[in-house]
Amino acid sequence: MSQETKKSVCPTCQGKKVIEGVCETSGEWQGNDTADGQVCTPDQKCPTCNGTGYVEE
Ligand SMILES: [Zn+2]
């Protein structure tokens, strides 16, 4: 049996199924302790592949 549906690794999450949270240093905190100025977003399900890690072509 062969699969006729082509699937590619999701380009958005690289197959990881989630978008990893990122931490950024807020500009408002420049000059202060960087540890206190970080704004982080939580991991979230990849919207491109809906958490499957692959997208159909
Ligand atoms: Zn994805």
N, CA, C, O and the ligand as a Tripos MOL2 file, in Angstrom:
@<TRIPOS>MOLECULE
protein
  229   227    58     0     0
PROTEIN
NO_CHARGES

@<TRIPOS>ATOM
      1 N           0.8430   -1.2040    0.0000 N.3       1 MET1
      2 CA          0.0000    0.0000    0.0000 C.3       1 MET1
      3 C           0.8730    1.2470    0.0000 C.2       1 MET1
      4 O           1.8480    1.3510    0.7440 O.2       1 MET1
      5 N           0.5000    2.1680   -0.8410 N.am      2 SER2
      6 CA          1.2780    3.4020   -0.9100 C.3       2 SER2
      7 C           0.4130    4.5950   -0.5260 C.2       2 SER2
      8 O          -0.7790    4.6520   -0.8260 O.2       2 SER2
      9 N           1.0350    5.5130    0.1270 N.am      3 GLN3
     10 CA          0.3070    6.7200    0.5140 C.3       3 GLN3
     11 C           0.2910    7.7020   -0.6500 C.2       3 GLN3
     12 O           1.3380    8.0460   -1.1980 O.2       3 GLN3
     13 N          -0.8660    8.1360   -1.0110 N.am      4 GLU4
     14 CA         -0.9490    9.0740   -2.1230 C.3       4 GLU4
     15 C          -0.9120   10.5210   -1.6670 C.2       4 GLU4
     16 O          -0.6750   11.4340   -2.4580 O.2       4 GLU4
     17 N          -1.1460   10.7080   -0.3970 N.am      5 THR5
     18 CA         -1.1110   12.0760    0.1150 C.3       5 THR5
     19 C           0.3050   12.4610    0.5030 C.2       5 THR5
     20 O           0.9180   11.8760    1.3960 O.2       5 THR5
     21 N           0.7900   13.4450   -0.1860 N.am      6 LYS6
     22 CA          2.1400   13.9040    0.1250 C.3       6 LYS6
     23 C           2.1220   14.7810    1.3680 C.2       6 LYS6
     24 O           1.2700   15.6520    1.5400 O.2       6 LYS6
     25 N           3.0740   14.5200    2.2020 N.am      7 LYS7
     26 CA          3.1810   15.3450    3.3960 C.3       7 LYS7
     27 C           4.5990   15.8730    3.5180 C.2       7 LYS7
     28 O           5.5760   15.1890    3.2120 O.2       7 LYS7
     29 N           4.6740   17.0830    3.9640 N.am      8 SER8
     30 CA          5.9800   17.6810    4.1780 C.3       8 SER8
     31 C           6.0930   18.1220    5.6200 C.2       8 SER8
     32 O           5.0980   18.4580    6.2630 O.2       8 SER8
     33 N           7.2890   18.1180    6.1110 N.am      9 VAL9
     34 CA          7.5090   18.6310    7.4530 C.3       9 VAL9
     35 C           7.0990   20.0940    7.5000 C.2       9 VAL9
     36 O           7.4740   20.8980    6.6480 O.2       9 VAL9
     37 N           6.3340   20.4040    8.5010 N.am     10 CYS10
     38 CA          5.8190   21.7570    8.6070 C.3      10 CYS10
     39 C           6.9580   22.7780    8.6520 C.2      10 CYS10
     40 O           7.8580   22.6740    9.4850 O.2      10 CYS10
     41 N           6.9110   23.7550    7.7600 N.am     11 PRO11
     42 CA          7.9900   24.7470    7.7040 C.3      11 PRO11
     43 C           7.9620   25.7200    8.8840 C.2      11 PRO11
     44 O           8.9540   26.3800    9.1940 O.2      11 PRO11
     45 N           6.8150   25.7870    9.5200 N.am     12 THR12
     46 CA          6.6940   26.7400   10.6110 C.3      12 THR12
     47 C           7.3250   26.2240   11.8930 C.2      12 THR12
     48 O           8.0580   26.9390   12.5760 O.2      12 THR12
     49 N           7.0280   24.9710   12.2050 N.am     13 CYS13
     50 CA          7.5180   24.4120   13.4670 C.3      13 CYS13
     51 C           8.6140   23.3810   13.2330 C.2      13 CYS13
     52 O           9.1400   22.8120   14.1900 O.2      13 CYS13
     53 N           8.9650   23.1350   11.9800 N.am     14 GLN14
     54 CA         10.0110   22.1650   11.6430 C.3      14 GLN14
     55 C           9.6640   20.7820   12.1750 C.2      14 GLN14
     56 O          10.5540   20.0110   12.5360 O.2      14 GLN14
     57 N           8.3780   20.4670   12.2260 N.am     15 GLY15
     58 CA          7.9690   19.1410   12.6550 C.3      15 GLY15
     59 C           7.8830   18.9760   14.1580 C.2      15 GLY15
     60 O           7.6210   17.8840   14.6620 O.2      15 GLY15
     61 N           8.1060   20.0660   14.8660 N.am     16 LYS16
     62 CA          8.0790   19.9640   16.3280 C.3      16 LYS16
     63 C           6.6700   20.0670   16.8890 C.2      16 LYS16
     64 O           6.4490   19.8200   18.0750 O.2      16 LYS16
     65 N           5.7300   20.4270   16.0490 N.am     17 LYS17
     66 CA          4.3050   20.4600   16.3980 C.3      17 LYS17
     67 C           3.9210   21.6440   17.2930 C.2      17 LYS17
     68 O           2.7400   21.9540   17.4500 O.2      17 LYS17
     69 N           4.8820   22.2710   17.8500 N.am     18 VAL18
     70 CA          4.5800   23.4280   18.6960 C.3      18 VAL18
     71 C           5.5160   24.5770   18.3520 C.2      18 VAL18
     72 O           6.6310   24.3830   17.8680 O.2      18 VAL18
     73 N           5.0310   25.7560   18.6150 N.am     19 ILE19
     74 CA          5.8820   26.9240   18.4790 C.3      19 ILE19
     75 C           6.4600   27.2050   19.8590 C.2      19 ILE19
     76 O           5.7350   27.5030   20.8080 O.2      19 ILE19
     77 N           7.7380   27.1060   19.9430 N.am     20 GLU20
     78 CA          8.3570   27.3010   21.2390 C.3      20 GLU20
     79 C           8.2230   28.7490   21.6860 C.2      20 GLU20
     80 O           8.3240   29.6860   20.8940 O.2      20 GLU20
     81 N           7.9940   28.8900   22.9640 N.am     21 GLY21
     82 CA          7.8980   30.2310   23.5070 C.3      21 GLY21
     83 C           9.2170   30.9520   23.3670 C.2      21 GLY21
     84 O          10.2910   30.3520   23.4230 O.2      21 GLY21
     85 N           9.1140   32.2230   23.1870 N.am     22 VAL22
     86 CA         10.3290   33.0140   23.0410 C.3      22 VAL22
     87 C          10.3760   34.0760   24.1310 C.2      22 VAL22
     88 O           9.3460   34.5770   24.5830 O.2      22 VAL22
     89 N          11.5700   34.4010   24.5330 N.am     23 CYS23
     90 CA         11.7460   35.4410   25.5300 C.3      23 CYS23
     91 C          12.4450   36.6300   24.8940 C.2      23 CYS23
     92 O          13.4800   36.4970   24.2410 O.2      23 CYS23
     93 N          11.8680   37.7580   25.0980 N.am     24 GLU24
     94 CA         12.4870   38.9630   24.5610 C.3      24 GLU24
     95 C          12.6560   39.9730   25.6720 C.2      24 GLU24
     96 O          11.8820   40.0390   26.6270 O.2      24 GLU24
     97 N          13.6800   40.7380   25.5060 N.am     25 THR25
     98 CA         13.9010   41.7790   26.5010 C.3      25 THR25
     99 C          13.1550   43.0320   26.0850 C.2      25 THR25
    100 O          13.3650   43.5730   24.9990 O.2      25 THR25
    101 N          12.3020   43.4670   26.9470 N.am     26 SER26
    102 CA         11.5120   44.6500   26.6390 C.3      26 SER26
    103 C          12.3900   45.8890   26.6120 C.2      26 SER26
    104 O          13.2610   46.0810   27.4600 O.2      26 SER26
    105 N          12.1350   46.7140   25.6220 N.am     27 GLY27
    106 CA         12.9420   47.9250   25.4970 C.3      27 GLY27
    107 C          12.7940   48.8480   26.6870 C.2      27 GLY27
    108 O          13.6830   49.6430   26.9900 O.2      27 GLY27
    109 N          11.6700   48.7340   27.3540 N.am     28 GLU28
    110 CA         11.4270   49.6240   28.4820 C.3      28 GLU28
    111 C          12.3760   49.3450   29.6440 C.2      28 GLU28
    112 O          12.5490   50.1580   30.5530 O.2      28 GLU28
    113 N          12.9800   48.1680   29.5760 N.am     29 TRP29
    114 CA         13.8220   47.7700   30.6970 C.3      29 TRP29
    115 C          15.3080   47.9590   30.4040 C.2      29 TRP29
    116 O          16.1580   47.5450   31.1920 O.2      29 TRP29
    117 N          15.6100   48.5690   29.2970 N.am     30 GLN30
    118 CA         17.0180   48.7630   28.9640 C.3      30 GLN30
    119 C          17.7120   49.5460   30.0730 C.2      30 GLN30
    120 O          17.1970   50.5350   30.5950 O.2      30 GLN30
    121 N          18.8830   49.0640   30.4020 N.am     31 GLY31
    122 CA         19.6400   49.7420   31.4460 C.3      31 GLY31
    123 C          19.4180   49.1220   32.8070 C.2      31 GLY31
    124 O          20.1610   49.3940   33.7490 O.2      31 GLY31
    125 N          18.3900   48.2830   32.9130 N.am     32 ASN32
    126 CA         18.1310   47.6080   34.1810 C.3      32 ASN32
    127 C          18.5720   46.1520   34.0880 C.2      32 ASN32
    128 O          19.1440   45.7410   33.0780 O.2      32 ASN32
    129 N          18.3190   45.3980   35.0960 N.am     33 ASP33
    130 CA         18.6620   43.9840   35.0650 C.3      33 ASP33
    131 C          17.8840   43.2940   33.9550 C.2      33 ASP33
    132 O          16.6560   43.3550   33.9170 O.2      33 ASP33
    133 N          18.5950   42.6490   33.0680 N.am     34 THR34
    134 CA         17.9280   42.0310   31.9240 C.3      34 THR34
    135 C          16.9990   40.9060   32.3610 C.2      34 THR34
    136 O          15.9840   40.6560   31.7120 O.2      34 THR34
    137 N          17.3280   40.2400   33.4300 N.am     35 ALA35
    138 CA         16.5070   39.1280   33.8870 C.3      35 ALA35
    139 C          15.1030   39.6030   34.2540 C.2      35 ALA35
    140 O          14.1290   38.8630   34.1150 O.2      35 ALA35
    141 N          15.0150   40.8070   34.7090 N.am     36 ASP36
    142 CA         13.7090   41.3280   35.1060 C.3      36 ASP36
    143 C          12.9340   41.8950   33.9260 C.2      36 ASP36
    144 O          11.7260   42.1120   34.0120 O.2      36 ASP36
    145 N          13.6370   42.1320   32.8240 N.am     37 GLY37
    146 CA         12.9830   42.7920   31.6980 C.3      37 GLY37
    147 C          12.5450   41.8360   30.6190 C.2      37 GLY37
    148 O          12.1360   42.2730   29.5440 O.2      37 GLY37
    149 N          12.6180   40.5340   30.8740 N.am     38 GLN38
    150 CA         12.2750   39.6010   29.8230 C.3      38 GLN38
    151 C          10.7770   39.3290   29.7740 C.2      38 GLN38
    152 O          10.1180   39.1120   30.7900 O.2      38 GLN38
    153 N          10.2760   39.3520   28.5520 N.am     39 VAL39
    154 CA          8.8720   39.0180   28.3410 C.3      39 VAL39
    155 C           8.8250   37.7200   27.5500 C.2      39 VAL39
    156 O           9.3600   37.6390   26.4440 O.2      39 VAL39
    157 N           8.1910   36.7180   28.1120 N.am     40 CYS40
    158 CA          8.1890   35.4010   27.4700 C.3      40 CYS40
    159 C           6.7800   35.0040   27.0580 C.2      40 CYS40
    160 O           5.8010   35.3040   27.7410 O.2      40 CYS40
    161 N           6.7070   34.3180   25.9180 N.am     41 THR41
    162 CA          5.4420   33.7600   25.4840 C.3      41 THR41
    163 C           5.4910   32.2530   25.6790 C.2      41 THR41
    164 O           6.5450   31.6500   25.4780 O.2      41 THR41
    165 N           4.3950   31.6310   26.0600 N.am     42 PRO42
    166 CA          4.3840   30.1890   26.2900 C.3      42 PRO42
    167 C           4.3790   29.4080   24.9900 C.2      42 PRO42
    168 O           4.0500   29.9450   23.9320 O.2      42 PRO42
    169 N           4.7440   28.1380   25.0760 N.am     43 ASP43
    170 CA          4.6530   27.2790   23.9010 C.3      43 ASP43
    171 C           3.1970   27.1990   23.4540 C.2      43 ASP43
    172 O           2.2770   27.2040   24.2710 O.2      43 ASP43
    173 N           3.0150   27.1260   22.1560 N.am     44 GLN44
    174 CA          1.6520   27.0100   21.6590 C.3      44 GLN44
    175 C           1.6130   26.0630   20.4690 C.2      44 GLN44
    176 O           2.6030   25.8900   19.7580 O.2      44 GLN44
    177 N           0.4690   25.4640   20.2710 N.am     45 LYS45
    178 CA          0.3190   24.5340   19.1590 C.3      45 LYS45
    179 C           0.5140   25.2680   17.8460 C.2      45 LYS45
    180 O           0.0080   26.3750   17.6580 O.2      45 LYS45
    181 N           1.2370   24.6540   16.9590 N.am     46 CYS46
    182 CA          1.5290   25.2870   15.6770 C.3      46 CYS46
    183 C           0.2460   25.4940   14.8730 C.2      46 CYS46
    184 O          -0.4830   24.5340   14.6220 O.2      46 CYS46
    185 N          -0.0390   26.7200   14.4680 N.am     47 PRO47
    186 CA         -1.2670   27.0000   13.7270 C.3      47 PRO47
    187 C          -1.2010   26.5560   12.2670 C.2      47 PRO47
    188 O          -2.2290   26.4010   11.6080 O.2      47 PRO47
    189 N          -0.0010   26.3570   11.7790 N.am     48 THR48
    190 CA          0.1420   25.9800   10.3750 C.3      48 THR48
    191 C          -0.2490   24.5250   10.1410 C.2      48 THR48
    192 O          -0.9450   24.2110    9.1760 O.2      48 THR48
    193 N           0.1960   23.6490   11.0170 N.am     49 CYS49
    194 CA         -0.0680   22.2200   10.8400 C.3      49 CYS49
    195 C          -1.0620   21.7030   11.8820 C.2      49 CYS49
    196 O          -1.3520   20.5080   11.9280 O.2      49 CYS49
    197 N          -1.5780   22.6020   12.7130 N.am     50 ASN50
    198 CA         -2.5310   22.2110   13.7530 C.3      50 ASN50
    199 C          -1.9570   21.1590   14.6930 C.2      50 ASN50
    200 O          -2.6860   20.2950   15.1810 O.2      50 ASN50
    201 N          -0.6820   21.2280   14.9410 N.am     51 GLY51
    202 CA         -0.0800   20.3290   15.9130 C.3      51 GLY51
    203 C           0.2540   18.9570   15.3730 C.2      51 GLY51
    204 O           0.5430   18.0430   16.1450 O.2      51 GLY51
    205 N           0.2200   18.7950   14.0580 N.am     52 THR52
    206 CA          0.5340   17.4770   13.4950 C.3      52 THR52
    207 C           2.0080   17.3530   13.1340 C.2      52 THR52
    208 O           2.5510   16.2500   13.0610 O.2      52 THR52
    209 N           2.6400   18.4830   12.9110 N.am     53 GLY53
    210 CA          4.0540   18.4540   12.5360 C.3      53 GLY53
    211 C           4.2720   18.3340   11.0340 C.2      53 GLY53
    212 O           5.3920   18.4640   10.5390 O.2      53 GLY53
    213 N           3.1700   18.0820   10.3140 N.am     54 TYR54
    214 CA          3.2860   17.9520    8.8690 C.3      54 TYR54
    215 C           2.1710   18.7260    8.1760 C.2      54 TYR54
    216 O           1.1050   18.9650    8.7440 O.2      54 TYR54
    217 N           2.4430   19.1010    6.9620 N.am     55 VAL55
    218 CA          1.4230   19.7660    6.1750 C.3      55 VAL55
    219 C           1.2350   18.9950    4.8690 C.2      55 VAL55
    220 O           2.1970   18.5050    4.2780 O.2      55 VAL55
    221 N           0.0000   18.8990    4.4380 N.am     56 GLU56
    222 CA         -0.2700   18.2050    3.1830 C.3      56 GLU56
    223 C          -0.0150   19.1330    2.0120 C.2      56 GLU56
    224 O          -0.3540   20.3150    2.0560 O.2      56 GLU56
    225 N           0.5810   18.5930    0.9710 N.am     57 GLU57
    226 CA          0.8570   19.4130   -0.1970 C.3      57 GLU57
    227 C          -0.3170   19.4600   -1.1450 C.2      57 GLU57
    228 O          -0.2450   20.1130   -2.1850 O.2      57 GLU57
    229 ZN          3.6970   23.1700   12.3600 Zn       58 ZN58
@<TRIPOS>BOND
     1     1     2 1
     2     2     3 1
     3     3     4 2
     4     3     5 am
     5     5     6 1
     6     6     7 1
     7     7     8 2
     8     7     9 am
     9     9    10 1
    10    10    11 1
    11    11    12 2
    12    11    13 am
    13    13    14 1
    14    14    15 1
    15    15    16 2
    16    15    17 am
    17    17    18 1
    18    18    19 1
    19    19    20 2
    20    19    21 am
    21    21    22 1
    22    22    23 1
    23    23    24 2
    24    23    25 am
    25    25    26 1
    26    26    27 1
    27    27    28 2
    28    27    29 am
    29    29    30 1
    30    30    31 1
    31    31    32 2
    32    31    33 am
    33    33    34 1
    34    34    35 1
    35    35    36 2
    36    35    37 am
    37    37    38 1
    38    38    39 1
    39    39    40 2
    40    39    41 am
    41    41    42 1
    42    42    43 1
    43    43    44 2
    44    43    45 am
    45    45    46 1
    46    46    47 1
    47    47    48 2
    48    47    49 am
    49    49    50 1
    50    50    51 1
    51    51    52 2
    52    51    53 am
    53    53    54 1
    54    54    55 1
    55    55    56 2
    56    55    57 am
    57    57    58 1
    58    58    59 1
    59    59    60 2
    60    59    61 am
    61    61    62 1
    62    62    63 1
    63    63    64 2
    64    63    65 am
    65    65    66 1
    66    66    67 1
    67    67    68 2
    68    67    69 am
    69    69    70 1
    70    70    71 1
    71    71    72 2
    72    71    73 am
    73    73    74 1
    74    74    75 1
    75    75    76 2
    76    75    77 am
    77    77    78 1
    78    78    79 1
    79    79    80 2
    80    79    81 am
    81    81    82 1
    82    82    83 1
    83    83    84 2
    84    83    85 am
    85    85    86 1
    86    86    87 1
    87    87    88 2
    88    87    89 am
    89    89    90 1
    90    90    91 1
    91    91    92 2
    92    91    93 am
    93    93    94 1
    94    94    95 1
    95    95    96 2
    96    95    97 am
    97    97    98 1
    98    98    99 1
    99    99   100 2
   100    99   101 am
   101   101   102 1
   102   102   103 1
   103   103   104 2
   104   103   105 am
   105   105   106 1
   106   106   107 1
   107   107   108 2
   108   107   109 am
   109   109   110 1
   110   110   111 1
   111   111   112 2
   112   111   113 am
   113   113   114 1
   114   114   115 1
   115   115   116 2
   116   115   117 am
   117   117   118 1
   118   118   119 1
   119   119   120 2
   120   119   121 am
   121   121   122 1
   122   122   123 1
   123   123   124 2
   124   123   125 am
   125   125   126 1
   126   126   127 1
   127   127   128 2
   128   127   129 am
   129   129   130 1
   130   130   131 1
   131   131   132 2
   132   131   133 am
   133   133   134 1
   134   134   135 1
   135   135   136 2
   136   135   137 am
   137   137   138 1
   138   138   139 1
   139   139   140 2
   140   139   141 am
   141   141   142 1
   142   142   143 1
   143   143   144 2
   144   143   145 am
   145   145   146 1
   146   146   147 1
   147   147   148 2
   148   147   149 am
   149   149   150 1
   150   150   151 1
   151   151   152 2
   152   151   153 am
   153   153   154 1
   154   154   155 1
   155   155   156 2
   156   155   157 am
   157   157   158 1
   158   158   159 1
   159   159   160 2
   160   159   161 am
   161   161   162 1
   162   162   163 1
   163   163   164 2
   164   163   165 am
   165   165   166 1
   166   166   167 1
   167   167   168 2
   168   167   169 am
   169   169   170 1
   170   170   171 1
   171   171   172 2
   172   171   173 am
   173   173   174 1
   174   174   175 1
   175   175   176 2
   176   175   177 am
   177   177   178 1
   178   178   179 1
   179   179   180 2
   180   179   181 am
   181   181   182 1
   182   182   183 1
   183   183   184 2
   184   183   185 am
   185   185   186 1
   186   186   187 1
   187   187   188 2
   188   187   189 am
   189   189   190 1
   190   190   191 1
   191   191   192 2
   192   191   193 am
   193   193   194 1
   194   194   195 1
   195   195   196 2
   196   195   197 am
   197   197   198 1
   198   198   199 1
   199   199   200 2
   200   199   201 am
   201   201   202 1
   202   202   203 1
   203   203   204 2
   204   203   205 am
   205   205   206 1
   206   206   207 1
   207   207   208 2
   208   207   209 am
   209   209   210 1
   210   210   211 1
   211   211   212 2
   212   211   213 am
   213   213   214 1
   214   214   215 1
   215   215   216 2
   216   215   217 am
   217   217   218 1
   218   218   219 1
   219   219   220 2
   220   219   221 am
   221   221   222 1
   222   222   223 1
   223   223   224 2
   224   223   225 am
   225   225   226 1
   226   226   227 1
   227   227   228 2
@<TRIPOS>SUBSTRUCTURE
     1 MET1         2 RESIDUE 1 A MET
     2 SER2         6 RESIDUE 1 A SER
     3 GLN3        10 RESIDUE 1 A GLN
     4 GLU4        14 RESIDUE 1 A GLU
     5 THR5        18 RESIDUE 1 A THR
     6 LYS6        22 RESIDUE 1 A LYS
     7 LYS7        26 RESIDUE 1 A LYS
     8 SER8        30 RESIDUE 1 A SER
     9 VAL9        34 RESIDUE 1 A VAL
    10 CYS10       38 RESIDUE 1 A CYS
    11 PRO11       42 RESIDUE 1 A PRO
    12 THR12       46 RESIDUE 1 A THR
    13 CYS13       50 RESIDUE 1 A CYS
    14 GLN14       54 RESIDUE 1 A GLN
    15 GLY15       58 RESIDUE 1 A GLY
    16 LYS16       62 RESIDUE 1 A LYS
    17 LYS17       66 RESIDUE 1 A LYS
    18 VAL18       70 RESIDUE 1 A VAL
    19 ILE19       74 RESIDUE 1 A ILE
    20 GLU20       78 RESIDUE 1 A GLU
    21 GLY21       82 RESIDUE 1 A GLY
    22 VAL22       86 RESIDUE 1 A VAL
    23 CYS23       90 RESIDUE 1 A CYS
    24 GLU24       94 RESIDUE 1 A GLU
    25 THR25       98 RESIDUE 1 A THR
    26 SER26      102 RESIDUE 1 A SER
    27 GLY27      106 RESIDUE 1 A GLY
    28 GLU28      110 RESIDUE 1 A GLU
    29 TRP29      114 RESIDUE 1 A TRP
    30 GLN30      118 RESIDUE 1 A GLN
    31 GLY31      122 RESIDUE 1 A GLY
    32 ASN32      126 RESIDUE 1 A ASN
    33 ASP33      130 RESIDUE 1 A ASP
    34 THR34      134 RESIDUE 1 A THR
    35 ALA35      138 RESIDUE 1 A ALA
    36 ASP36      142 RESIDUE 1 A ASP
    37 GLY37      146 RESIDUE 1 A GLY
    38 GLN38      150 RESIDUE 1 A GLN
    39 VAL39      154 RESIDUE 1 A VAL
    40 CYS40      158 RESIDUE 1 A CYS
    41 THR41      162 RESIDUE 1 A THR
    42 PRO42      166 RESIDUE 1 A PRO
    43 ASP43      170 RESIDUE 1 A ASP
    44 GLN44      174 RESIDUE 1 A GLN
    45 LYS45      178 RESIDUE 1 A LYS
    46 CYS46      182 RESIDUE 1 A CYS
    47 PRO47      186 RESIDUE 1 A PRO
    48 THR48      190 RESIDUE 1 A THR
    49 CYS49      194 RESIDUE 1 A CYS
    50 ASN50      198 RESIDUE 1 A ASN
    51 GLY51      202 RESIDUE 1 A GLY
    52 THR52      206 RESIDUE 1 A THR
    53 GLY53      210 RESIDUE 1 A GLY
    54 TYR54      214 RESIDUE 1 A TYR
    55 VAL55      218 RESIDUE 1 A VAL
    56 GLU56      222 RESIDUE 1 A GLU
    57 GLU57      226 RESIDUE 1 A GLU
    58 ZN58       229 GROUP 0 **** ****
